Amino acid sequence: MALKDVRSGQRNEQGIETVLGLLKQQFGERFQTGQAFREQHAHTTTYLPSQLPDGVVFVETAEDVKAVVSACAAHKVPVIAFGTGSSLEGQVNAPSGGISIDFSRMNRVLQINAEDLDVVVEPGVTREQLNTELRDTGLFFPIDPGANASIGGMAATRASGTNAVRYGTMKDNVLALTVVTANGEEIRTAQRARKSSAGYDLTRLFVGSEGTLGVITSVTLRLQGIPEKIGGGVCAFPSVKAACDAVILTVQMGIPVARIELLDEMQMRACNAYSGLSYAEKPTLFVEFHGTEQTVALQAEQFTEIATECGGDSFSFTANAEERSRLWKARHDAYWASRALAPHLNGLSTDVCVPISRLADCVVETQADIQEHGYLAPIVGHAGDGNFHVLILFDDKDPEDVARAEAFVARLNTRALAMGGTCTGEHGIGQGKMSFLEQELGGAVDLMRSIKKGLDPENIFNPGKIFPMTMSLPNA
């Protein structure tokens, strides 16, 4: 990861000028080219520099999306889909300029099929909005990346989060999509059936493609029943290794834990200060169980035995909804809590994922790296999946400090790959991790380029993300 890798691409000035005129004429006030609008649609939540689009269209229907894509395709102008802008690797940047499609007004829940446990939504629906609308049905959508992200964005980045250890990631919970392709046509990738052997699995192809293959216009999601009982709590451990060992045993014994989150000593100190908590500043697991009263009690008892065997402190269990909400709000605020440790510094949030048997090794070696180089870098992880995040705090105005932060991220990714892991468990590649994708998958990236070329021959969909491609420009 390096600033030099986030470079501007070729701009098709003539095509952009033409498309700006066409979209202004067609969409009126729903098309904006003002500086403030453009800045809002290029911000990144890490230190990568913003690269602004030339215009923003606030679409309201799939027909609007088709019209924008058709105009851009005809004049070879980039298209960048925008949900809430919560991605972490520069996915919404516009390195070659172009048009940002804002989905905030395509936020309708189209069809709730309670009997089939599925729902069809427009891409601008947010996670919290969806669960609010589902509440009276006794169902919920379990994927929780922390941010109140849009469903379309979550599908595009193959998001997961705290509940993934039990409910899977977006790839496991998206049943079908409708997508506008490079020729302006809207296609359906699958039906609502729970399984199919009909042709290529196009749904999985578009889930995680980060907007580089097409623009999502609807998402069909798998739902779950709201558990009869939810309980959980906190358990501190003498070391990160002891906490990771408890996670490994919990998963290997088949205990259906819903969430099991690891926070290291520095992260616990940050959360205590930011959220007004008073937990021990030791490596800690936040744990939650879903089920009936009997099964939750049994799972808590089994976890307590494992924690004790691994040297953990007494497991503080609660089924009180208010106490649980306070606990998980503190977990979701971990990013801001970490930033508050040094408000004058910027933060670079990065993640890796390793096989669960190597989780302890990877976290312990990463902590040693942090201590050796004197970084301020809390660790928090979705430990049940072998996925953890590091927020390294640094001075983004000091080139030497930027280089140190980038060197740390490079070592972290190399370490994870050496252990059979991946350079990103859930943040995606975007601009920030392009070089590590090549390191991870080698020649498979060439196959990805071939797929991209076949579906998007002019490279208009979110260019400059995942892997380098050359954008075709018209002859002068």
C-alpha positions as CSV (number, residue, x, y, z in Angstrom):
1,M,0.0,0.0,0.0
2,A,1.5,3.3,-1.0
3,L,0.4,6.8,-2.0
4,K,2.3,6.3,-5.3
5,D,-0.1,3.5,-6.2
6,V,-3.1,5.9,-5.9
7,R,-2.5,7.7,-9.2
8,S,-4.8,9.6,-11.5
9,G,-5.9,7.8,-14.6
10,Q,-6.4,9.1,-18.2
11,R,-9.2,11.6,-18.5
12,N,-11.5,11.7,-21.5
13,E,-12.1,15.5,-21.4
14,Q,-14.3,15.6,-24.5
15,G,-16.5,12.7,-23.4
16,I,-16.9,14.1,-19.9
17,E,-17.9,17.5,-21.2
18,T,-20.5,15.9,-23.5
19,V,-21.9,13.7,-20.7
20,L,-22.1,16.6,-18.3
21,G,-24.3,18.4,-20.7
22,L,-26.5,15.4,-21.4
23,L,-27.1,14.6,-17.8
24,K,-27.8,18.2,-16.8
25,Q,-30.4,18.3,-19.5
26,Q,-32.0,15.0,-18.5
27,F,-31.9,15.2,-14.7
28,G,-32.0,18.9,-13.9
29,E,-31.5,19.5,-10.2
30,R,-30.8,15.8,-9.6
31,F,-27.5,16.3,-11.3
32,Q,-24.9,18.3,-9.5
33,T,-21.4,19.5,-10.4
34,G,-20.7,21.8,-7.5
35,Q,-17.5,21.4,-5.6
36,A,-19.1,20.5,-2.3
37,F,-21.2,17.7,-3.9
38,R,-18.2,16.3,-5.7
39,E,-16.1,16.3,-2.5
40,Q,-18.8,14.5,-0.6
41,H,-18.7,11.7,-3.2
42,A,-15.0,11.2,-3.1
43,H,-14.1,11.2,0.5
44,T,-12.3,8.2,2.0
45,T,-12.2,7.0,5.6
46,T,-8.5,6.5,5.5
47,Y,-5.6,8.6,4.4
48,L,-5.8,7.9,0.7
49,P,-6.3,11.3,-1.1
50,S,-9.7,12.1,-2.5
51,Q,-10.2,12.1,-6.2
52,L,-13.4,13.9,-7.2
53,P,-15.9,12.9,-9.9
54,D,-17.0,15.5,-12.4
55,G,-20.7,15.2,-11.5
56,V,-23.1,13.5,-9.2
57,V,-26.5,12.0,-10.3
58,F,-29.1,11.3,-7.6
59,V,-30.9,8.4,-9.2
60,E,-34.4,7.3,-8.2
61,T,-35.1,4.3,-10.4
62,A,-33.4,1.6,-12.4
63,E,-34.4,3.5,-15.5
64,D,-32.3,6.4,-14.3
65,V,-29.3,4.1,-13.8
66,K,-29.7,2.7,-17.3
67,A,-29.8,6.2,-18.7
68,V,-26.6,7.3,-16.9
69,V,-24.7,4.1,-17.8
70,S,-25.8,4.3,-21.4
71,A,-24.7,7.9,-21.8
72,C,-21.3,7.2,-20.1
73,A,-20.8,4.1,-22.1
74,A,-21.5,5.9,-25.4
75,H,-18.8,8.5,-24.6
76,K,-16.4,6.3,-22.6
77,V,-16.8,8.2,-19.3
78,P,-16.3,6.4,-16.0
79,V,-19.2,5.5,-13.7
80,I,-18.7,5.2,-9.9
81,A,-21.5,3.8,-7.8
82,F,-21.9,5.5,-4.4
83,G,-23.9,4.2,-1.4
84,T,-22.9,5.9,1.9
85,G,-19.2,6.3,1.3
86,S,-18.1,4.1,4.3
87,S,-15.6,2.0,2.3
88,L,-12.1,2.0,3.6
89,E,-9.8,1.5,0.6
90,G,-10.7,4.4,-1.8
91,Q,-13.4,2.5,-3.6
92,V,-15.5,5.7,-4.3
93,N,-12.6,7.7,-5.6
94,A,-12.7,8.8,-9.3
95,P,-9.0,8.7,-10.5
96,S,-10.1,9.3,-14.1
97,G,-13.0,11.6,-13.3
98,G,-16.4,10.7,-14.4
99,I,-19.9,10.4,-12.9
100,S,-20.8,9.4,-9.4
101,I,-24.2,7.6,-9.1
102,D,-25.7,8.4,-5.7
103,F,-28.2,5.7,-4.6
104,S,-29.5,7.5,-1.4
105,R,-32.9,8.1,-3.1
106,M,-33.2,4.4,-4.3
107,N,-33.9,3.3,-0.8
108,R,-37.1,1.4,-1.0
109,V,-37.8,-2.1,0.4
110,L,-39.5,-3.6,-2.6
111,Q,-40.8,-6.9,-1.4
112,I,-40.8,-8.8,2.0
113,N,-41.3,-12.5,1.6
114,A,-41.7,-13.5,5.2
115,E,-42.7,-17.1,4.5
116,D,-39.6,-17.6,2.4
117,L,-37.3,-15.6,4.7
118,D,-36.1,-13.2,2.0
119,V,-36.5,-9.6,1.0
120,V,-35.9,-7.5,-2.1
121,V,-34.4,-4.0,-1.6
122,E,-33.1,-1.2,-3.7
123,P,-29.3,-0.6,-3.3
124,G,-29.6,2.6,-1.3
125,V,-31.4,0.9,1.6
126,T,-29.2,1.0,4.7
127,R,-28.6,-1.9,7.1
128,E,-30.3,-0.1,10.0
129,Q,-33.3,1.0,7.8
130,L,-33.9,-2.5,6.6
131,N,-33.9,-4.0,10.1
132,T,-36.3,-1.3,11.3
133,E,-38.7,-2.2,8.5
134,L,-38.4,-5.9,9.2
135,R,-38.9,-5.7,13.0
136,D,-42.7,-6.4,13.0
137,T,-42.1,-9.6,10.8
138,G,-40.0,-11.3,13.5
139,L,-37.1,-11.4,11.0
140,F,-33.8,-9.6,10.7
141,F,-30.9,-9.2,8.4
142,P,-27.8,-10.3,10.3
143,I,-24.8,-8.8,8.4
144,D,-23.4,-6.0,10.6
145,P,-20.2,-4.3,9.3
146,G,-20.4,-1.7,12.0
147,A,-21.1,1.3,9.8
148,N,-24.7,1.9,8.7
149,A,-23.7,1.0,5.2
150,S,-26.0,0.7,2.2
151,I,-27.0,-2.8,1.1
152,G,-25.7,-2.2,-2.4
153,G,-22.4,-1.1,-1.1
154,M,-22.2,-4.1,1.2
155,A,-22.9,-6.4,-1.7
156,A,-20.3,-4.7,-3.9
157,T,-17.6,-5.0,-1.3
158,R,-18.6,-8.5,0.0
159,A,-19.0,-7.0,3.5
160,S,-19.3,-9.1,6.7
161,G,-18.7,-8.0,10.3
162,T,-19.4,-9.1,13.9
163,N,-22.1,-11.7,13.1
164,A,-20.3,-13.4,10.3
165,V,-19.0,-16.3,12.4
166,R,-22.6,-17.5,12.7
167,Y,-24.5,-16.0,9.7
168,G,-21.8,-15.8,7.1
169,T,-20.8,-12.8,4.9
170,M,-22.7,-11.0,2.1
171,K,-21.7,-13.8,-0.4
172,D,-23.7,-16.2,1.8
173,N,-26.7,-13.9,2.2
174,V,-27.3,-12.4,-1.3
175,L,-29.7,-14.7,-3.3
176,A,-29.9,-12.6,-6.4
177,L,-29.1,-9.2,-7.9
178,T,-30.3,-7.0,-10.8
179,V,-27.4,-5.2,-12.4
180,V,-27.0,-2.7,-15.2
181,T,-24.2,-3.8,-17.5
182,A,-21.9,-1.8,-19.8
183,N,-24.5,-1.8,-22.7
184,G,-27.1,-0.2,-20.5
185,E,-29.1,-3.4,-20.1
186,E,-30.5,-4.5,-16.7
187,I,-30.0,-8.2,-16.1
188,R,-31.1,-10.6,-13.3
189,T,-28.4,-12.9,-11.9
190,A,-30.7,-15.4,-10.3
191,Q,-34.2,-16.1,-8.9
192,R,-35.3,-16.2,-5.3
193,A,-34.9,-20.0,-5.0
194,R,-32.4,-21.1,-2.2
195,K,-30.3,-23.1,-4.6
196,S,-29.9,-23.4,-8.4
197,S,-27.7,-25.3,-10.9
198,A,-28.7,-23.0,-13.7
199,G,-25.5,-21.7,-15.5
200,Y,-22.7,-19.7,-14.1
201,D,-23.1,-18.2,-10.6
202,L,-23.3,-14.6,-11.7
203,T,-24.5,-13.5,-8.3
204,R,-21.3,-14.4,-6.6
205,L,-19.4,-12.8,-9.5
206,F,-20.9,-9.4,-8.9
207,V,-20.8,-9.7,-5.1
208,G,-17.4,-8.4,-4.1
209,S,-16.6,-6.8,-7.6
210,E,-16.5,-3.3,-6.0
211,G,-18.5,-1.8,-8.8
212,T,-16.0,-2.7,-11.5
213,L,-18.3,-5.0,-13.5
214,G,-21.7,-3.3,-13.4
215,V,-24.0,-1.2,-11.2
216,I,-26.4,-3.0,-8.8
217,T,-30.0,-1.9,-9.0
218,S,-31.7,-4.4,-6.5
219,V,-30.6,-7.0,-4.0
220,T,-32.5,-10.1,-2.9
221,L,-31.3,-11.0,0.6
222,R,-31.6,-14.1,2.9
223,L,-33.2,-13.2,6.3
224,Q,-33.1,-14.9,9.7
225,G,-35.6,-15.2,12.5
226,I,-35.0,-12.9,15.5
227,P,-33.7,-15.1,18.2
228,E,-35.9,-15.9,21.2
229,K,-33.0,-15.2,23.5
230,I,-29.8,-13.2,23.2
231,G,-27.1,-13.2,25.8
232,G,-23.5,-12.4,26.0
233,G,-20.7,-10.7,27.9
234,V,-17.0,-10.0,28.3
235,C,-14.1,-12.1,29.4
236,A,-10.5,-10.8,29.9
237,F,-7.4,-13.0,29.4
238,P,-3.8,-12.8,30.5
239,S,-2.5,-12.6,26.9
240,V,-3.6,-12.3,23.3
241,K,-2.5,-15.9,22.7
242,A,-4.8,-17.1,25.6
243,A,-7.7,-15.2,24.2
244,C,-7.1,-16.6,20.7
245,D,-6.8,-20.1,22.0
246,A,-10.2,-19.7,23.6
247,V,-11.7,-18.6,20.3
248,I,-10.1,-21.6,18.5
249,L,-11.5,-24.0,21.0
250,T,-14.9,-22.4,20.9
251,V,-15.1,-22.7,17.1
252,Q,-13.6,-26.2,17.0
253,M,-16.1,-27.5,19.6
254,G,-18.9,-26.4,17.4
255,I,-20.4,-23.9,19.9
256,P,-22.7,-21.8,17.6
257,V,-21.4,-18.4,18.9
258,A,-23.1,-15.5,17.1
259,R,-20.3,-13.0,17.8
260,I,-16.8,-13.4,19.3
261,E,-14.7,-10.2,19.1
262,L,-11.1,-9.8,20.2
263,L,-9.9,-6.4,21.6
264,D,-6.2,-6.1,22.6
265,E,-5.0,-4.1,25.6
266,M,-4.6,-0.8,23.8
267,Q,-8.1,-1.1,22.2
268,M,-9.6,-1.8,25.6
269,R,-7.9,1.3,27.1
270,A,-9.3,3.3,24.2
271,C,-12.9,1.9,24.5
272,N,-12.9,2.5,28.3
273,A,-11.9,6.1,27.9
274,Y,-14.2,6.8,24.9
275,S,-17.3,4.9,26.0
276,G,-17.1,5.4,29.7
277,L,-16.4,1.7,30.5
278,S,-14.3,0.2,33.3
279,Y,-13.2,-3.1,32.0
280,A,-9.8,-4.6,32.7
281,E,-7.2,-3.3,30.2
282,K,-6.2,-6.7,29.1
283,P,-6.8,-8.8,25.9
284,T,-10.6,-9.3,26.0
285,L,-13.3,-11.2,24.1
286,F,-16.8,-9.7,23.6
287,V,-19.1,-12.7,23.1
288,E,-22.8,-13.1,22.1
289,F,-25.0,-16.2,21.8
290,H,-28.4,-16.5,20.0
291,G,-31.0,-19.2,20.5
292,T,-33.6,-20.3,23.1
293,E,-33.3,-19.6,26.8
294,Q,-31.9,-23.1,27.3
295,T,-29.4,-23.1,24.4
296,V,-28.0,-19.7,25.3
297,A,-27.5,-20.7,28.9
298,L,-25.8,-23.9,27.7
299,Q,-23.5,-22.1,25.2
300,A,-22.5,-19.6,27.9
301,E,-21.7,-22.4,30.3
302,Q,-19.6,-24.2,27.6
303,F,-17.7,-20.9,26.8
304,T,-17.1,-20.3,30.5
305,E,-15.4,-23.7,30.8
306,I,-13.2,-23.0,27.8
307,A,-12.3,-19.5,29.0
308,T,-11.3,-20.8,32.4
309,E,-9.2,-23.6,30.8
310,C,-7.4,-20.9,28.8
311,G,-6.7,-18.8,31.9
312,G,-9.4,-16.2,31.4
313,D,-11.0,-14.1,34.1
314,S,-14.6,-14.7,35.2
315,F,-17.0,-14.5,32.2
316,S,-19.3,-11.5,32.8
317,F,-22.6,-12.7,31.2
318,T,-25.8,-10.6,30.7
319,A,-29.1,-11.1,28.8
320,N,-30.2,-7.5,29.6
321,A,-30.8,-5.8,26.3
322,E,-29.7,-2.3,27.5
323,E,-26.4,-3.7,28.8
324,R,-25.7,-5.6,25.6
325,S,-26.4,-2.6,23.5
326,R,-24.0,-0.5,25.5
327,L,-21.3,-3.2,25.1
328,W,-21.8,-3.5,21.3
329,K,-22.0,0.2,20.8
330,A,-18.6,0.4,22.5
331,R,-17.3,-2.3,20.1
332,H,-18.8,-0.5,17.0
333,D,-17.2,2.8,18.2
334,A,-13.8,1.2,18.4
335,Y,-12.5,3.2,15.4
336,W,-13.4,6.5,17.0
337,A,-12.2,5.4,20.4
338,S,-8.8,4.6,18.8
339,R,-8.7,7.9,17.0
340,A,-9.3,9.7,20.3
341,L,-6.0,8.2,21.7
342,A,-4.2,10.8,19.6
343,P,-6.7,13.3,18.0
344,H,-3.9,15.1,16.2
345,L,-3.0,12.0,14.2
346,N,-4.7,10.4,11.2
347,G,-5.6,6.8,11.2
348,L,-5.0,4.0,8.6
349,S,-7.4,1.2,9.2
350,T,-6.4,-2.1,7.6
351,D,-7.4,-5.7,7.9
352,V,-6.2,-9.2,7.2
353,C,-7.7,-12.7,7.7
354,V,-5.9,-16.0,8.4
355,P,-7.0,-19.6,9.0
356,I,-8.2,-19.6,12.6
357,S,-5.5,-22.0,13.7
358,R,-2.9,-19.2,12.8
359,L,-4.9,-16.3,14.4
360,A,-2.9,-16.3,17.6
361,D,0.4,-16.4,15.7
362,C,-0.5,-13.6,13.4
363,V,-1.9,-11.3,16.1
364,V,1.1,-11.9,18.5
365,E,3.6,-11.3,15.7
366,T,1.8,-8.1,14.7
367,Q,1.8,-6.9,18.3
368,A,5.5,-7.5,18.5
369,D,6.0,-5.5,15.3
370,I,3.9,-2.6,16.7
371,Q,6.0,-2.6,20.0
372,E,9.3,-2.9,18.2
373,H,8.6,0.1,16.0
374,G,6.9,2.2,18.6
375,Y,3.5,2.5,16.8
376,L,0.3,3.5,18.4
377,A,-1.9,0.8,16.8
378,P,-4.9,-0.8,18.6
379,I,-6.1,-4.3,17.3
380,V,-9.7,-5.4,17.1
381,G,-10.9,-8.5,15.3
382,H,-13.8,-10.7,14.3
383,A,-11.8,-13.5,15.9
384,G,-14.2,-16.4,15.1
385,D,-13.3,-15.9,11.4
386,G,-9.6,-15.3,11.9
387,N,-10.1,-11.7,10.7
388,F,-8.6,-8.7,12.6
389,H,-8.1,-5.0,12.0
390,V,-5.3,-2.7,13.0
391,L,-5.7,1.1,13.2
392,I,-2.3,2.6,12.9
393,L,-2.2,6.2,14.0
394,F,0.4,8.4,12.2
395,D,1.1,12.0,11.1
396,D,-0.1,12.1,7.5
397,K,1.8,15.4,6.9
398,D,5.1,13.8,7.7
399,P,6.4,11.8,4.7
400,E,8.6,9.7,7.0
401,D,5.7,8.8,9.2
402,V,3.6,7.9,6.2
403,A,6.4,5.7,4.9
404,R,6.6,3.9,8.3
405,A,2.8,3.3,8.3
406,E,2.9,1.9,4.8
407,A,5.8,-0.3,5.6
408,F,3.9,-1.7,8.6
409,V,0.9,-2.5,6.4
410,A,3.1,-4.2,3.9
411,R,4.7,-6.4,6.6
412,L,1.2,-7.2,8.0
413,N,-0.1,-8.3,4.6
414,T,3.0,-10.4,3.9
415,R,2.7,-12.0,7.3
416,A,-0.9,-13.0,6.7
417,L,-0.2,-14.3,3.3
418,A,2.7,-16.4,4.6
419,M,0.2,-18.0,7.0
420,G,-2.2,-19.0,4.3
421,G,-4.4,-15.9,4.8
422,T,-5.6,-13.0,2.7
423,C,-4.7,-9.4,2.5
424,T,-8.3,-8.4,3.3
425,G,-11.0,-10.2,5.1
426,E,-13.7,-7.5,4.5
427,H,-12.3,-4.1,3.5
428,G,-11.8,-5.0,-0.1
429,I,-9.0,-4.1,-2.5
430,G,-10.1,-0.7,-3.9
431,Q,-7.0,1.4,-4.5
432,G,-5.1,0.7,-1.3
433,K,-4.4,-3.1,-1.7
434,M,-3.9,-3.6,-5.4
435,S,-0.2,-4.7,-5.0
436,F,-1.1,-7.2,-2.4
437,L,-3.8,-8.8,-4.6
438,E,-1.1,-9.7,-7.1
439,Q,1.1,-11.1,-4.3
440,E,-1.8,-13.2,-3.0
441,L,-3.3,-14.6,-6.2
442,G,-0.6,-14.3,-8.9
443,G,-1.8,-15.4,-12.3
444,A,-5.5,-15.5,-11.2
445,V,-5.5,-11.7,-11.4
446,D,-4.9,-12.0,-15.1
447,L,-8.1,-14.1,-15.3
448,M,-9.9,-11.4,-13.4
449,R,-8.7,-8.8,-15.9
450,S,-10.1,-11.0,-18.7
451,I,-13.5,-11.1,-17.0
452,K,-13.4,-7.4,-16.5
453,K,-12.5,-6.9,-20.2
454,G,-15.3,-9.1,-21.3
455,L,-18.0,-7.4,-19.3
456,D,-16.7,-3.9,-19.4
457,P,-14.5,-3.6,-22.6
458,E,-14.2,0.2,-22.3
459,N,-13.3,0.1,-18.6
460,I,-16.0,2.6,-17.6
461,F,-17.1,0.9,-14.3
462,N,-15.0,2.2,-11.3
463,P,-11.7,2.3,-13.1
464,G,-8.5,2.2,-11.1
465,K,-9.8,-0.3,-8.5
466,I,-8.8,-3.9,-7.6
467,F,-6.1,-4.1,-10.4
468,P,-4.7,-1.8,-13.1
469,M,-6.4,-1.6,-16.5
470,T,-5.9,0.8,-19.4
471,M,-8.9,2.9,-20.2
472,S,-9.7,3.2,-23.9
473,L,-10.1,6.7,-25.1
474,P,-11.6,7.8,-28.4
475,N,-9.2,9.0,-31.1
476,A,-8.5,12.7,-31.0
